[in-house]
Amino acid sequence: MVALQVFTLFGLLPALALGAFEGRHVQPHVAAVRRSRVQPRSPAGVVPVPARRAAGAGKRGGAGSCRVRPTPAHNEADAASTVVAAADDENAEAPVEQPIEQPTEQPAEQPTEQPAEPTPQPEQPAASPSQEPQPSPTPEAPPAEEKIDPAFTTTMLAHSNNGLLKIDGTCGPCPSTPNEPNGAQWWLDCGLDDGGWAPPHITLDQVVYTDLTGEGIFAPCTQFFDQFYRYGGEFGIPPIMLAAIALQESTCRPWLVGGIGEQGLMQLLGVNCDGAPGGNCQDVDFNIRRGAEYLRGRIDAHGGSLLAGLGAYNGWRVGITAGEVYQMKNDGRCWAQPNLDYMHQMLNGWLQGKAGYELGKWFNRNDC
């Protein structure tokens, strides 16, 4: 029994010696681990992990842990003590992780607002050589004033007594009325149906007439007013008288050709068409101007007598009789006969702004 106890004691001696050895070496290791926790911190306040591991490795000779050399276990108690010692060793060498302090987040800098860039304007296309800037039109000079013969003025031509013609004629004093301001037809036709026509001497400054307007009967002639004023002023004839002739002769139709070849607005015939531009006697400017010139020439040729001049324009002559005129009709020359109502229609019709065709007593051309 004593021998058995001695044997057992000897069997435990190695284990006790090993425990003492471990007691001397394990405790410094644990102290080293604890000292490793108080390492100098980096400027950011965090212990570098590689330095911490290096410190532990240096203490353990680079092995990283202290382990018990395995010995054969003699019994279950030795094995148990061995396992417990190993477990204590493993628990002792496990380092405690320290929380890593995170750096304090700095507030993100707000970007400075940049001033908005101006929106680029589209480039204007360069002018092509074919699109050169056009010069500003030169303002037109005002038309020159029409020169009117000093002997012809509206005041002179508007001679009247309360709007009625008051002169003595071949057949007596002028029997003018509001409806016939230039005298009755029989007075104007004095001698036409008995002994020959003897017209009363009426001048341009005595005849009664109204203003020329584009309203009423002269509406078809408005496009020719400029010519009536221009050539009326040139030859000392009231513009309304030229318009009245155009309305009486052609109803202001510039293309009209009469029964015996009369041409245009003023119904010119024969030598009166000489000199027309391109031989065109219907040319408006030429036709109106030549008509005014011819009328003025006929008036002057009869000593200033308006009626004698108008009669000559229409195919009358001083001393003509109604019988002669009707004879033309009987001879088959109906369109060659002059209008026997012409004087009354002109002076008491058109010159007063009234339709002359409705006036008269002869109407000798109605059957032509």
C-alpha positions as CSV (number, residue, x, y, z in Angstrom):
1,M,0.0,0.0,0.0
2,V,2.8,2.3,0.9
3,A,4.6,1.3,-2.3
4,L,1.5,2.1,-4.2
5,Q,1.2,5.6,-2.7
6,V,4.9,6.3,-3.3
7,F,4.4,5.3,-6.9
8,T,1.5,7.5,-7.3
9,L,3.3,10.4,-5.7
10,F,6.2,10.0,-8.1
11,G,3.7,10.0,-10.9
12,L,2.3,13.3,-9.8
13,L,5.6,15.1,-9.4
14,P,6.0,15.9,-13.1
15,A,2.6,17.4,-13.1
16,L,3.3,19.5,-10.1
17,A,6.6,20.6,-11.6
18,L,4.9,21.6,-14.8
19,G,2.2,23.5,-12.9
20,A,4.9,25.5,-11.1
21,F,6.6,26.2,-14.3
22,E,3.4,27.4,-15.8
23,G,2.7,29.6,-12.8
24,R,5.9,31.4,-13.4
25,H,5.5,31.8,-17.1
26,V,1.8,32.3,-17.6
27,Q,1.5,35.2,-15.2
28,P,4.1,37.4,-16.8
29,H,2.4,36.6,-20.2
30,V,-0.9,37.8,-18.9
31,A,0.8,40.9,-17.4
32,A,2.4,41.6,-20.8
33,V,-1.0,41.4,-22.4
34,R,-2.4,43.8,-19.9
35,R,0.5,46.2,-20.4
36,S,-0.1,46.0,-24.1
37,R,-3.4,47.7,-23.6
38,V,-1.8,50.9,-22.4
39,Q,0.2,51.6,-25.6
40,P,0.8,55.1,-26.9
41,R,-2.0,56.2,-29.2
42,S,-1.7,57.5,-32.6
43,P,-2.4,61.1,-33.3
44,A,-6.0,60.1,-34.2
45,G,-6.4,58.3,-30.8
46,V,-6.3,54.7,-32.1
47,V,-3.7,52.1,-31.2
48,P,-2.2,50.7,-34.4
49,V,-3.1,47.0,-34.6
50,P,0.3,45.9,-36.1
51,A,2.2,47.5,-33.1
52,R,-0.1,45.8,-30.6
53,R,0.5,42.4,-32.2
54,A,4.2,42.9,-32.4
55,A,4.5,43.7,-28.7
56,G,2.7,40.5,-27.8
57,A,4.8,38.4,-30.2
58,G,8.0,39.8,-28.7
59,K,7.1,38.6,-25.3
60,R,6.2,35.2,-26.5
61,G,9.2,34.7,-28.7
62,G,7.2,35.1,-31.8
63,A,5.0,32.0,-31.2
64,G,2.0,34.0,-30.5
65,S,0.9,31.8,-27.5
66,C,2.3,29.6,-24.8
67,R,1.2,26.0,-25.1
68,V,1.9,23.0,-22.7
69,R,3.9,20.3,-24.2
70,P,1.8,17.2,-24.3
71,T,2.7,14.5,-21.9
72,P,1.2,11.1,-21.5
73,A,-1.6,11.2,-19.1
74,H,-1.3,8.5,-16.4
75,N,-4.9,8.8,-15.3
76,E,-8.1,10.7,-15.9
77,A,-7.1,13.3,-13.3
78,D,-3.9,14.1,-15.1
79,A,-5.7,14.4,-18.4
80,A,-8.3,16.7,-16.8
81,S,-5.8,18.9,-15.2
82,T,-4.0,19.1,-18.5
83,V,-7.1,20.2,-20.3
84,V,-8.0,22.8,-17.7
85,A,-4.5,24.2,-17.8
86,A,-4.7,24.5,-21.6
87,A,-8.1,26.1,-21.4
88,D,-6.8,28.6,-18.9
89,D,-3.8,29.4,-21.1
90,E,-6.0,30.0,-24.1
91,N,-8.3,32.3,-22.1
92,A,-5.4,34.2,-20.7
93,E,-3.8,34.9,-24.0
94,A,-6.9,36.1,-25.8
95,P,-6.5,39.9,-26.0
96,V,-9.5,42.1,-25.2
97,E,-10.4,44.3,-28.2
98,Q,-10.5,47.9,-27.5
99,P,-13.2,50.0,-29.3
100,I,-11.7,52.1,-32.1
101,E,-12.5,55.6,-31.8
102,Q,-13.9,57.0,-35.0
103,P,-12.7,60.4,-36.1
104,T,-15.3,63.1,-35.6
105,E,-17.0,63.8,-38.9
106,Q,-16.4,67.2,-40.2
107,P,-19.5,69.0,-41.7
108,A,-19.3,68.8,-45.4
109,E,-18.5,72.1,-46.9
110,Q,-21.3,73.6,-48.8
111,P,-20.3,74.5,-52.4
112,T,-20.2,78.2,-53.0
113,E,-22.8,79.2,-55.4
114,Q,-21.3,80.4,-58.6
115,P,-23.0,83.3,-60.5
116,A,-25.2,82.0,-63.3
117,E,-23.4,82.2,-66.6
118,P,-25.3,84.4,-69.2
119,T,-27.2,82.4,-71.7
120,P,-25.2,82.4,-74.9
121,Q,-27.0,84.3,-77.7
122,P,-27.3,82.6,-81.1
123,E,-24.9,84.0,-83.5
124,Q,-26.3,86.1,-86.3
125,P,-25.6,84.6,-89.7
126,A,-23.2,86.6,-91.6
127,A,-24.7,88.5,-94.5
128,S,-24.0,86.8,-97.8
129,P,-22.5,88.8,-100.6
130,S,-25.8,88.7,-102.4
131,Q,-27.6,90.2,-99.5
132,E,-26.0,93.6,-99.3
133,P,-27.8,96.2,-97.2
134,Q,-30.0,98.3,-99.4
135,P,-29.7,102.1,-99.1
136,S,-32.6,103.9,-97.6
137,P,-34.9,105.2,-100.3
138,T,-34.5,108.9,-101.0
139,P,-37.7,110.7,-100.1
140,E,-39.5,111.9,-103.2
141,A,-39.6,115.6,-103.8
142,P,-43.0,117.1,-103.6
143,P,-44.7,117.6,-106.9
144,A,-44.1,121.0,-108.5
145,E,-47.1,123.3,-108.3
146,E,-49.1,123.5,-111.5
147,K,-48.6,126.7,-113.3
148,I,-51.9,128.3,-114.2
149,D,-52.2,131.0,-116.8
150,P,-52.5,134.3,-114.9
151,A,-55.4,135.2,-117.2
152,F,-57.4,132.1,-115.9
153,T,-58.5,131.9,-112.3
154,T,-61.5,130.4,-110.6
155,T,-62.7,133.8,-109.4
156,M,-62.7,135.1,-112.9
157,L,-64.5,132.1,-114.3
158,A,-67.1,132.0,-111.6
159,H,-68.7,135.2,-112.7
160,S,-72.4,135.1,-112.0
161,N,-75.3,137.0,-110.4
162,N,-76.7,134.9,-107.6
163,G,-75.6,131.9,-109.5
164,L,-77.5,133.0,-112.7
165,L,-76.1,134.3,-115.9
166,K,-77.2,137.9,-116.6
167,I,-76.1,139.1,-120.0
168,D,-77.9,140.3,-123.2
169,G,-77.7,138.1,-126.2
170,T,-78.8,138.1,-129.9
171,C,-82.3,137.0,-128.8
172,G,-82.5,139.3,-125.9
173,P,-81.6,139.2,-122.1
174,C,-80.6,135.8,-120.8
175,P,-83.7,134.1,-119.3
176,S,-81.7,132.2,-116.6
177,T,-83.4,130.3,-113.8
178,P,-82.2,128.0,-111.0
179,N,-82.8,125.0,-113.2
180,E,-81.2,126.8,-116.2
181,P,-78.6,129.1,-114.7
182,N,-77.0,129.7,-118.1
183,G,-80.2,130.6,-119.9
184,A,-83.0,128.7,-121.5
185,Q,-82.4,126.3,-124.4
186,W,-84.2,128.5,-127.0
187,W,-82.0,131.4,-126.0
188,L,-78.8,129.4,-126.3
189,D,-80.0,128.0,-129.7
190,C,-81.0,131.4,-130.9
191,G,-81.7,131.2,-134.7
192,L,-81.1,127.5,-135.0
193,D,-84.6,126.7,-136.3
194,D,-85.0,130.0,-138.1
195,G,-82.4,131.7,-140.3
196,G,-79.3,130.2,-138.8
197,W,-77.7,129.9,-135.4
198,A,-76.6,133.2,-133.8
199,P,-75.1,132.2,-130.5
200,P,-75.1,134.7,-127.6
201,H,-71.6,135.8,-126.7
202,I,-70.7,134.1,-123.4
203,T,-67.1,134.1,-122.2
204,L,-65.3,131.7,-119.9
205,D,-65.4,134.2,-117.1
206,Q,-69.1,134.6,-117.4
207,V,-70.4,131.0,-117.6
208,V,-71.9,129.5,-114.5
209,Y,-70.5,126.1,-113.4
210,T,-70.0,124.1,-110.2
211,D,-67.0,122.4,-108.7
212,L,-65.7,119.1,-110.1
213,T,-66.1,116.3,-107.6
214,G,-65.8,112.5,-107.7
215,E,-69.3,112.0,-106.4
216,G,-72.4,111.7,-108.6
217,I,-72.3,111.8,-112.3
218,F,-68.5,112.3,-112.6
219,A,-67.7,109.1,-110.7
220,P,-66.7,107.3,-113.9
221,C,-64.1,110.0,-114.6
222,T,-62.3,110.2,-111.3
223,Q,-59.2,108.4,-112.5
224,F,-58.7,111.2,-115.0
225,F,-59.1,114.1,-112.7
226,D,-55.4,114.8,-112.6
227,Q,-55.3,115.3,-116.3
228,F,-58.4,117.5,-116.3
229,Y,-56.8,119.8,-113.7
230,R,-53.4,119.7,-115.3
231,Y,-54.4,120.5,-118.9
232,G,-57.3,122.7,-117.8
233,G,-54.8,124.9,-116.0
234,E,-52.4,124.8,-119.0
235,F,-55.1,126.1,-121.4
236,G,-57.2,128.2,-119.1
237,I,-60.3,126.0,-119.2
238,P,-62.3,125.0,-116.1
239,P,-61.5,121.3,-115.3
240,I,-65.2,120.5,-115.0
241,M,-65.6,121.6,-118.6
242,L,-63.1,119.1,-119.8
243,A,-64.7,116.4,-117.7
244,A,-68.1,117.4,-119.0
245,I,-66.9,117.0,-122.7
246,A,-65.4,113.6,-121.9
247,L,-68.6,112.4,-120.1
248,Q,-70.8,113.8,-123.0
249,E,-68.6,112.4,-125.8
250,S,-67.5,109.0,-124.5
251,T,-68.9,108.5,-120.9
252,C,-65.2,108.6,-119.9
253,R,-64.3,105.4,-121.8
254,P,-60.8,105.9,-123.2
255,W,-61.0,103.1,-125.6
256,L,-64.3,104.2,-127.3
257,V,-64.4,104.7,-131.1
258,G,-67.3,106.9,-132.4
259,G,-69.6,106.3,-135.4
260,I,-67.3,108.1,-137.8
261,G,-64.0,107.1,-136.2
262,E,-63.8,109.5,-133.3
263,Q,-61.1,108.4,-130.8
264,G,-60.9,108.1,-127.0
265,L,-62.2,110.1,-124.1
266,M,-62.5,113.4,-126.0
267,Q,-63.5,111.8,-129.3
268,L,-60.8,113.3,-131.5
269,L,-61.0,113.0,-135.2
270,G,-58.7,113.6,-138.2
271,V,-55.8,115.9,-137.9
272,N,-56.4,116.2,-134.1
273,C,-54.8,112.8,-133.8
274,D,-51.6,113.8,-135.5
275,G,-48.6,113.3,-133.2
276,A,-50.2,110.7,-130.9
277,P,-47.5,108.5,-129.2
278,G,-47.0,105.5,-131.4
279,G,-50.0,106.6,-133.5
280,N,-52.3,105.8,-130.5
281,C,-54.9,108.6,-130.4
282,Q,-56.6,106.9,-127.4
283,D,-53.6,107.6,-125.2
284,V,-55.2,109.3,-122.2
285,D,-52.7,112.1,-121.6
286,F,-52.4,112.9,-125.3
287,N,-56.2,112.6,-125.8
288,I,-57.2,115.0,-123.0
289,R,-54.4,117.5,-123.6
290,R,-55.2,117.6,-127.4
291,G,-58.9,118.0,-126.6
292,A,-58.2,120.9,-124.3
293,E,-55.9,122.5,-126.8
294,Y,-58.4,122.2,-129.6
295,L,-61.3,123.7,-127.5
296,R,-59.2,126.6,-126.5
297,G,-58.2,127.2,-130.1
298,R,-61.8,127.2,-131.2
299,I,-62.8,129.6,-128.5
300,D,-60.0,132.0,-129.4
301,A,-60.8,131.7,-133.1
302,H,-64.4,133.0,-132.3
303,G,-63.3,136.0,-130.3
304,G,-63.6,134.3,-126.9
305,S,-67.1,133.1,-127.6
306,L,-67.6,129.9,-125.5
307,L,-70.7,128.8,-127.4
308,A,-69.1,129.2,-130.8
309,G,-66.1,127.3,-129.6
310,L,-68.1,124.5,-128.1
311,G,-70.2,124.4,-131.3
312,A,-67.1,124.0,-133.4
313,Y,-65.9,121.1,-131.2
314,N,-69.2,119.3,-131.8
315,G,-69.6,120.0,-135.5
316,W,-71.7,123.1,-135.3
317,R,-70.9,126.3,-137.1
318,V,-72.3,129.8,-136.8
319,G,-75.4,130.0,-139.1
320,I,-76.2,126.3,-139.1
321,T,-79.9,125.3,-139.1
322,A,-81.8,122.4,-137.7
323,G,-83.0,121.6,-141.3
324,E,-79.4,121.1,-142.5
325,V,-78.8,118.7,-139.6
326,Y,-81.8,116.6,-140.3
327,Q,-80.8,116.4,-143.9
328,M,-77.7,114.6,-142.9
329,K,-79.9,112.0,-141.2
330,N,-82.0,111.7,-144.4
331,D,-78.9,111.2,-146.4
332,G,-77.9,108.2,-144.3
333,R,-75.3,110.1,-142.3
334,C,-77.1,109.9,-139.0
335,W,-73.9,109.7,-136.9
336,A,-72.4,112.7,-138.8
337,Q,-75.1,115.0,-137.7
338,P,-74.3,117.2,-134.6
339,N,-76.2,116.9,-131.4
340,L,-78.8,119.7,-131.6
341,D,-79.2,119.6,-127.7
342,Y,-75.5,119.9,-127.1
343,M,-75.4,123.5,-125.8
344,H,-78.2,123.1,-123.3
345,Q,-76.9,119.7,-122.1
346,M,-73.4,121.1,-121.5
347,L,-74.2,124.5,-119.9
348,N,-77.3,123.6,-117.9
349,G,-76.5,119.9,-117.3
350,W,-72.9,118.7,-117.0
351,L,-71.5,122.0,-115.8
352,Q,-74.1,122.0,-113.0
353,G,-73.3,118.4,-111.9
354,K,-76.5,117.0,-113.6
355,A,-76.9,114.3,-116.3
356,G,-77.0,116.2,-119.5
357,Y,-78.4,113.4,-121.6
358,E,-81.8,113.9,-119.9
359,L,-82.0,117.5,-121.1
360,G,-83.1,118.8,-124.5
361,K,-85.9,119.0,-127.0
362,W,-84.4,117.7,-130.3
363,F,-82.8,114.3,-129.4
364,N,-82.0,114.0,-133.1
365,R,-79.4,111.3,-132.7
366,N,-81.6,108.9,-130.7
367,D,-82.6,107.1,-133.9
368,C,-79.1,106.5,-135.2
